[in-house]
Amino acid sequence: MKCPICGNENTGKLSKSRYFCSNCFVEIFYSRKDQLQLFRILEDGSAHPICVS
């Protein structure tokens, strides 16, 4: 899985449809409808939505 933000090809797989980029601290999620959701992981561990497409 390639990160759509920074292009890092070493993203980690969190679950069947969730990935994490340790380069830019973004969680990538593909919903059942193939909808892409991006979340920025903040310092306190909370997730802030970046975009939904």
Distance bins in CASP14 RR format, pairs under 12 A and 6 or more apart:
PFRMAT RR
TARGET T0000
AUTHOR 0000-0000-0000
RMODE 2
METHOD distances of the structure
MODEL  1
1 7 0 0 0 0 0 1 0 0 0 0 0
1 8 0 0 0 0 1 0 0 0 0 0 0
1 9 1 0 0 1 0 0 0 0 0 0 0
1 10 0 0 0 0 1 0 0 0 0 0 0
1 11 1 0 1 0 0 0 0 0 0 0 0
1 12 1 0 0 1 0 0 0 0 0 0 0
1 13 1 0 0 1 0 0 0 0 0 0 0
1 14 0 0 0 0 0 1 0 0 0 0 0
1 16 0 0 0 0 0 1 0 0 0 0 0
1 17 0 0 0 0 0 1 0 0 0 0 0
1 18 0 0 0 0 0 1 0 0 0 0 0
1 19 1 0 1 0 0 0 0 0 0 0 0
1 20 0 0 0 0 1 0 0 0 0 0 0
1 21 0 0 0 0 1 0 0 0 0 0 0
1 26 0 0 0 0 0 1 0 0 0 0 0
1 27 0 0 0 0 0 1 0 0 0 0 0
1 28 1 0 0 1 0 0 0 0 0 0 0
1 29 0 0 0 0 0 1 0 0 0 0 0
1 30 0 0 0 0 1 0 0 0 0 0 0
1 36 0 0 0 0 0 1 0 0 0 0 0
2 8 1 0 0 1 0 0 0 0 0 0 0
2 9 1 0 1 0 0 0 0 0 0 0 0
2 10 0 0 0 0 1 0 0 0 0 0 0
2 11 1 0 0 1 0 0 0 0 0 0 0
2 12 0 0 0 0 0 1 0 0 0 0 0
2 19 0 0 0 0 1 0 0 0 0 0 0
2 21 0 0 0 0 1 0 0 0 0 0 0
2 23 0 0 0 0 0 1 0 0 0 0 0
2 26 0 0 0 0 0 1 0 0 0 0 0
2 28 0 0 0 0 1 0 0 0 0 0 0
3 9 1 0 0 1 0 0 0 0 0 0 0
3 10 0 0 0 0 1 0 0 0 0 0 0
3 11 1 0 1 0 0 0 0 0 0 0 0
3 12 0 0 0 0 1 0 0 0 0 0 0
3 19 1 0 0 1 0 0 0 0 0 0 0
3 20 0 0 0 0 1 0 0 0 0 0 0
3 21 1 1 0 0 0 0 0 0 0 0 0
3 22 0 0 0 0 1 0 0 0 0 0 0
3 23 1 0 0 1 0 0 0 0 0 0 0
3 24 1 0 0 1 0 0 0 0 0 0 0
3 25 0 0 0 0 0 1 0 0 0 0 0
3 26 1 0 0 1 0 0 0 0 0 0 0
3 27 0 0 0 0 0 1 0 0 0 0 0
3 28 1 0 0 1 0 0 0 0 0 0 0
3 36 0 0 0 0 0 1 0 0 0 0 0
3 38 0 0 0 0 1 0 0 0 0 0 0
3 50 0 0 0 0 0 1 0 0 0 0 0
4 11 0 0 0 0 1 0 0 0 0 0 0
4 19 0 0 0 0 0 1 0 0 0 0 0
4 21 0 0 0 0 1 0 0 0 0 0 0
4 24 0 0 0 0 1 0 0 0 0 0 0
4 26 0 0 0 0 1 0 0 0 0 0 0
4 27 0 0 0 0 0 1 0 0 0 0 0
4 28 1 0 0 1 0 0 0 0 0 0 0
4 29 0 0 0 0 0 1 0 0 0 0 0
4 30 0 0 0 0 0 1 0 0 0 0 0
4 36 1 0 0 1 0 0 0 0 0 0 0
4 37 0 0 0 0 0 1 0 0 0 0 0
4 38 1 0 0 1 0 0 0 0 0 0 0
4 50 0 0 0 0 1 0 0 0 0 0 0
4 51 0 0 0 0 1 0 0 0 0 0 0
4 53 0 0 0 0 1 0 0 0 0 0 0
5 11 0 0 0 0 0 1 0 0 0 0 0
5 19 0 0 0 0 0 1 0 0 0 0 0
5 20 0 0 0 0 0 1 0 0 0 0 0
5 21 1 0 0 1 0 0 0 0 0 0 0
5 23 0 0 0 0 1 0 0 0 0 0 0
5 24 1 0 1 0 0 0 0 0 0 0 0
5 25 0 0 0 0 1 0 0 0 0 0 0
5 26 1 0 1 0 0 0 0 0 0 0 0
5 27 0 0 0 0 0 1 0 0 0 0 0
5 28 0 0 0 0 1 0 0 0 0 0 0
5 36 0 0 0 0 0 1 0 0 0 0 0
5 38 1 0 0 1 0 0 0 0 0 0 0
5 39 0 0 0 0 0 1 0 0 0 0 0
5 40 0 0 0 0 1 0 0 0 0 0 0
5 50 1 0 0 1 0 0 0 0 0 0 0
5 51 0 0 0 0 1 0 0 0 0 0 0
6 21 1 0 0 1 0 0 0 0 0 0 0
6 22 0 0 0 0 0 1 0 0 0 0 0
6 23 1 0 1 0 0 0 0 0 0 0 0
6 24 1 0 1 0 0 0 0 0 0 0 0
6 25 0 0 0 0 1 0 0 0 0 0 0
6 26 1 0 0 1 0 0 0 0 0 0 0
6 28 0 0 0 0 0 1 0 0 0 0 0
6 38 0 0 0 0 0 1 0 0 0 0 0
7 21 0 0 0 0 1 0 0 0 0 0 0
7 23 1 0 0 1 0 0 0 0 0 0 0
7 24 0 0 0 0 1 0 0 0 0 0 0
7 26 0 0 0 0 0 1 0 0 0 0 0
7 28 0 0 0 0 0 1 0 0 0 0 0
8 19 0 0 0 0 0 1 0 0 0 0 0
8 20 0 0 0 0 0 1 0 0 0 0 0
8 21 1 0 1 0 0 0 0 0 0 0 0
8 22 1 0 0 1 0 0 0 0 0 0 0
8 23 1 0 1 0 0 0 0 0 0 0 0
8 24 1 0 0 1 0 0 0 0 0 0 0
8 25 0 0 0 0 0 1 0 0 0 0 0
8 26 0 0 0 0 1 0 0 0 0 0 0
8 28 0 0 0 0 0 1 0 0 0 0 0
9 19 0 0 0 0 0 1 0 0 0 0 0
9 21 0 0 0 0 1 0 0 0 0 0 0
9 22 0 0 0 0 0 1 0 0 0 0 0
9 23 0 0 0 0 1 0 0 0 0 0 0
10 19 0 0 0 0 0 1 0 0 0 0 0
10 20 0 0 0 0 0 1 0 0 0 0 0
10 21 0 0 0 0 1 0 0 0 0 0 0
10 22 1 0 0 1 0 0 0 0 0 0 0
10 23 1 0 0 1 0 0 0 0 0 0 0
10 24 0 0 0 0 0 1 0 0 0 0 0
11 18 0 0 0 0 0 1 0 0 0 0 0
11 19 1 0 1 0 0 0 0 0 0 0 0
11 20 1 0 0 1 0 0 0 0 0 0 0
11 21 1 0 1 0 0 0 0 0 0 0 0
11 22 1 0 0 1 0 0 0 0 0 0 0
11 23 0 0 0 0 1 0 0 0 0 0 0
11 24 0 0 0 0 1 0 0 0 0 0 0
11 25 0 0 0 0 0 1 0 0 0 0 0
11 26 0 0 0 0 1 0 0 0 0 0 0
11 27 0 0 0 0 1 0 0 0 0 0 0
11 28 1 0 0 1 0 0 0 0 0 0 0
11 29 0 0 0 0 0 1 0 0 0 0 0
11 38 0 0 0 0 0 1 0 0 0 0 0
12 18 0 0 0 0 1 0 0 0 0 0 0
12 19 1 0 1 0 0 0 0 0 0 0 0
12 20 1 0 1 0 0 0 0 0 0 0 0
12 21 1 0 0 1 0 0 0 0 0 0 0
12 22 1 0 0 1 0 0 0 0 0 0 0
12 23 0 0 0 0 0 1 0 0 0 0 0
12 26 0 0 0 0 0 1 0 0 0 0 0
12 27 0 0 0 0 0 1 0 0 0 0 0
12 28 0 0 0 0 1 0 0 0 0 0 0
13 19 1 0 1 0 0 0 0 0 0 0 0
13 20 0 0 0 0 1 0 0 0 0 0 0
13 21 0 0 0 0 0 1 0 0 0 0 0
13 27 0 0 0 0 0 1 0 0 0 0 0
13 28 0 0 0 0 0 1 0 0 0 0 0
13 29 0 0 0 0 0 1 0 0 0 0 0
13 30 0 0 0 0 0 1 0 0 0 0 0
14 20 1 0 1 0 0 0 0 0 0 0 0
14 21 0 0 0 0 0 1 0 0 0 0 0
14 22 0 0 0 0 0 1 0 0 0 0 0
14 26 0 0 0 0 0 1 0 0 0 0 0
14 27 1 0 0 1 0 0 0 0 0 0 0
14 28 0 0 0 0 1 0 0 0 0 0 0
14 29 0 0 0 0 1 0 0 0 0 0 0
14 30 0 0 0 0 0 1 0 0 0 0 0
14 39 0 0 0 0 0 1 0 0 0 0 0
14 41 0 0 0 0 0 1 0 0 0 0 0
14 47 0 0 0 0 0 1 0 0 0 0 0
15 27 0 0 0 0 0 1 0 0 0 0 0
15 28 0 0 0 0 0 1 0 0 0 0 0
15 29 0 0 0 0 1 0 0 0 0 0 0
15 30 0 0 0 0 0 1 0 0 0 0 0
16 29 0 0 0 0 0 1 0 0 0 0 0
16 30 0 0 0 0 1 0 0 0 0 0 0
16 31 0 0 0 0 0 1 0 0 0 0 0
16 32 0 0 0 0 0 1 0 0 0 0 0
17 27 0 0 0 0 0 1 0 0 0 0 0
17 28 0 0 0 0 1 0 0 0 0 0 0
17 29 1 0 0 1 0 0 0 0 0 0 0
17 30 1 0 1 0 0 0 0 0 0 0 0
17 31 1 0 0 1 0 0 0 0 0 0 0
17 32 0 0 0 0 1 0 0 0 0 0 0
17 33 0 0 0 0 0 1 0 0 0 0 0
17 34 0 0 0 0 1 0 0 0 0 0 0
17 35 0 0 0 0 0 1 0 0 0 0 0
17 36 0 0 0 0 0 1 0 0 0 0 0
17 37 0 0 0 0 1 0 0 0 0 0 0
18 26 0 0 0 0 0 1 0 0 0 0 0
18 27 1 0 0 1 0 0 0 0 0 0 0
18 28 1 0 0 1 0 0 0 0 0 0 0
18 29 1 0 1 0 0 0 0 0 0 0 0
18 30 1 0 0 1 0 0 0 0 0 0 0
18 31 0 0 0 0 0 1 0 0 0 0 0
18 36 0 0 0 0 0 1 0 0 0 0 0
18 37 0 0 0 0 1 0 0 0 0 0 0
18 38 0 0 0 0 0 1 0 0 0 0 0
18 39 0 0 0 0 1 0 0 0 0 0 0
18 41 0 0 0 0 0 1 0 0 0 0 0
18 47 0 0 0 0 0 1 0 0 0 0 0
19 26 0 0 0 0 1 0 0 0 0 0 0
19 27 1 0 0 1 0 0 0 0 0 0 0
19 28 1 0 1 0 0 0 0 0 0 0 0
19 29 1 0 0 1 0 0 0 0 0 0 0
19 30 0 0 0 0 1 0 0 0 0 0 0
19 36 0 0 0 0 0 1 0 0 0 0 0
19 37 0 0 0 0 0 1 0 0 0 0 0
19 38 0 0 0 0 0 1 0 0 0 0 0
19 39 0 0 0 0 0 1 0 0 0 0 0
20 26 1 0 0 1 0 0 0 0 0 0 0
20 27 1 0 1 0 0 0 0 0 0 0 0
20 28 1 0 0 1 0 0 0 0 0 0 0
20 29 0 0 0 0 1 0 0 0 0 0 0
20 38 0 0 0 0 0 1 0 0 0 0 0
20 39 0 0 0 0 1 0 0 0 0 0 0
20 40 0 0 0 0 0 1 0 0 0 0 0
20 41 1 0 0 1 0 0 0 0 0 0 0
20 47 0 0 0 0 0 1 0 0 0 0 0
21 27 1 0 0 1 0 0 0 0 0 0 0
21 28 1 0 0 1 0 0 0 0 0 0 0
21 38 0 0 0 0 1 0 0 0 0 0 0
21 39 0 0 0 0 0 1 0 0 0 0 0
21 40 0 0 0 0 0 1 0 0 0 0 0
21 41 0 0 0 0 1 0 0 0 0 0 0
21 50 0 0 0 0 0 1 0 0 0 0 0
22 28 0 0 0 0 0 1 0 0 0 0 0
22 41 0 0 0 0 1 0 0 0 0 0 0
23 41 0 0 0 0 0 1 0 0 0 0 0
24 38 0 0 0 0 1 0 0 0 0 0 0
24 39 0 0 0 0 0 1 0 0 0 0 0
24 40 0 0 0 0 1 0 0 0 0 0 0
24 41 0 0 0 0 1 0 0 0 0 0 0
24 50 0 0 0 0 0 1 0 0 0 0 0
25 38 0 0 0 0 0 1 0 0 0 0 0
25 39 0 0 0 0 1 0 0 0 0 0 0
25 40 1 0 0 1 0 0 0 0 0 0 0
25 41 1 0 1 0 0 0 0 0 0 0 0
25 42 0 0 0 0 1 0 0 0 0 0 0
25 43 0 0 0 0 1 0 0 0 0 0 0
25 45 0 0 0 0 1 0 0 0 0 0 0
25 46 0 0 0 0 0 1 0 0 0 0 0
25 47 0 0 0 0 1 0 0 0 0 0 0
25 48 0 0 0 0 0 1 0 0 0 0 0
25 50 0 0 0 0 0 1 0 0 0 0 0
26 36 0 0 0 0 0 1 0 0 0 0 0
26 37 0 0 0 0 0 1 0 0 0 0 0
26 38 1 0 1 0 0 0 0 0 0 0 0
26 39 1 0 0 1 0 0 0 0 0 0 0
26 40 1 0 1 0 0 0 0 0 0 0 0
26 41 1 0 0 1 0 0 0 0 0 0 0
26 42 0 0 0 0 0 1 0 0 0 0 0
26 47 0 0 0 0 1 0 0 0 0 0 0
26 48 0 0 0 0 0 1 0 0 0 0 0
26 49 0 0 0 0 0 1 0 0 0 0 0
26 50 1 0 0 1 0 0 0 0 0 0 0
26 51 0 0 0 0 0 1 0 0 0 0 0
27 36 0 0 0 0 0 1 0 0 0 0 0
27 37 0 0 0 0 1 0 0 0 0 0 0
27 38 1 0 0 1 0 0 0 0 0 0 0
27 39 1 0 1 0 0 0 0 0 0 0 0
27 40 0 0 0 0 1 0 0 0 0 0 0
27 41 1 0 1 0 0 0 0 0 0 0 0
27 42 0 0 0 0 0 1 0 0 0 0 0
27 45 0 0 0 0 0 1 0 0 0 0 0
27 46 0 0 0 0 0 1 0 0 0 0 0
27 47 1 0 0 1 0 0 0 0 0 0 0
27 48 0 0 0 0 0 1 0 0 0 0 0
27 49 0 0 0 0 1 0 0 0 0 0 0
27 50 0 0 0 0 1 0 0 0 0 0 0
28 35 0 0 0 0 0 1 0 0 0 0 0
28 36 1 0 0 1 0 0 0 0 0 0 0
28 37 1 0 0 1 0 0 0 0 0 0 0
28 38 1 0 0 1 0 0 0 0 0 0 0
28 39 0 0 0 0 1 0 0 0 0 0 0
28 40 0 0 0 0 0 1 0 0 0 0 0
28 41 0 0 0 0 0 1 0 0 0 0 0
28 47 0 0 0 0 0 1 0 0 0 0 0
28 50 0 0 0 0 1 0 0 0 0 0 0
28 51 0 0 0 0 0 1 0 0 0 0 0
28 52 0 0 0 0 0 1 0 0 0 0 0
28 53 0 0 0 0 0 1 0 0 0 0 0
29 35 0 0 0 0 1 0 0 0 0 0 0
29 36 1 0 0 1 0 0 0 0 0 0 0
29 37 1 0 1 0 0 0 0 0 0 0 0
29 38 1 0 0 1 0 0 0 0 0 0 0
29 39 1 0 0 1 0 0 0 0 0 0 0
29 47 0 0 0 0 1 0 0 0 0 0 0
29 49 0 0 0 0 0 1 0 0 0 0 0
29 50 0 0 0 0 0 1 0 0 0 0 0
29 51 0 0 0 0 0 1 0 0 0 0 0
29 52 0 0 0 0 1 0 0 0 0 0 0
29 53 0 0 0 0 0 1 0 0 0 0 0
30 36 1 0 0 1 0 0 0 0 0 0 0
30 37 1 0 0 1 0 0 0 0 0 0 0
30 38 0 0 0 0 0 1 0 0 0 0 0
30 52 0 0 0 0 0 1 0 0 0 0 0
30 53 0 0 0 0 0 1 0 0 0 0 0
31 37 1 0 0 1 0 0 0 0 0 0 0
31 52 0 0 0 0 1 0 0 0 0 0 0
31 53 0 0 0 0 0 1 0 0 0 0 0
33 52 0 0 0 0 0 1 0 0 0 0 0
33 53 0 0 0 0 0 1 0 0 0 0 0
34 53 0 0 0 0 0 1 0 0 0 0 0
35 51 0 0 0 0 0 1 0 0 0 0 0
35 52 1 0 0 1 0 0 0 0 0 0 0
35 53 1 0 0 1 0 0 0 0 0 0 0
36 49 0 0 0 0 0 1 0 0 0 0 0
36 50 0 0 0 0 0 1 0 0 0 0 0
36 51 1 0 0 1 0 0 0 0 0 0 0
36 52 1 0 0 1 0 0 0 0 0 0 0
36 53 1 0 1 0 0 0 0 0 0 0 0
37 47 0 0 0 0 1 0 0 0 0 0 0
37 48 0 0 0 0 0 1 0 0 0 0 0
37 49 1 0 0 1 0 0 0 0 0 0 0
37 50 0 0 0 0 1 0 0 0 0 0 0
37 51 1 0 0 1 0 0 0 0 0 0 0
37 52 1 0 1 0 0 0 0 0 0 0 0
37 53 0 0 0 0 1 0 0 0 0 0 0
38 47 0 0 0 0 1 0 0 0 0 0 0
38 48 0 0 0 0 1 0 0 0 0 0 0
38 49 1 0 0 1 0 0 0 0 0 0 0
38 50 1 0 1 0 0 0 0 0 0 0 0
38 51 1 0 1 0 0 0 0 0 0 0 0
38 52 1 0 0 1 0 0 0 0 0 0 0
38 53 0 0 0 0 1 0 0 0 0 0 0
39 45 0 0 0 0 0 1 0 0 0 0 0
39 46 0 0 0 0 1 0 0 0 0 0 0
39 47 1 1 0 0 0 0 0 0 0 0 0
39 48 1 0 0 1 0 0 0 0 0 0 0
39 49 1 0 1 0 0 0 0 0 0 0 0
39 50 1 0 0 1 0 0 0 0 0 0 0
39 51 0 0 0 0 1 0 0 0 0 0 0
39 52 0 0 0 0 1 0 0 0 0 0 0
40 46 0 0 0 0 1 0 0 0 0 0 0
40 47 1 0 0 1 0 0 0 0 0 0 0
40 48 1 0 1 0 0 0 0 0 0 0 0
40 49 1 0 0 1 0 0 0 0 0 0 0
40 50 1 0 1 0 0 0 0 0 0 0 0
40 51 0 0 0 0 0 1 0 0 0 0 0
41 47 1 0 1 0 0 0 0 0 0 0 0
41 48 0 0 0 0 1 0 0 0 0 0 0
41 49 0 0 0 0 0 1 0 0 0 0 0
41 50 0 0 0 0 0 1 0 0 0 0 0
42 48 1 0 1 0 0 0 0 0 0 0 0
42 49 0 0 0 0 0 1 0 0 0 0 0
42 50 0 0 0 0 0 1 0 0 0 0 0
END
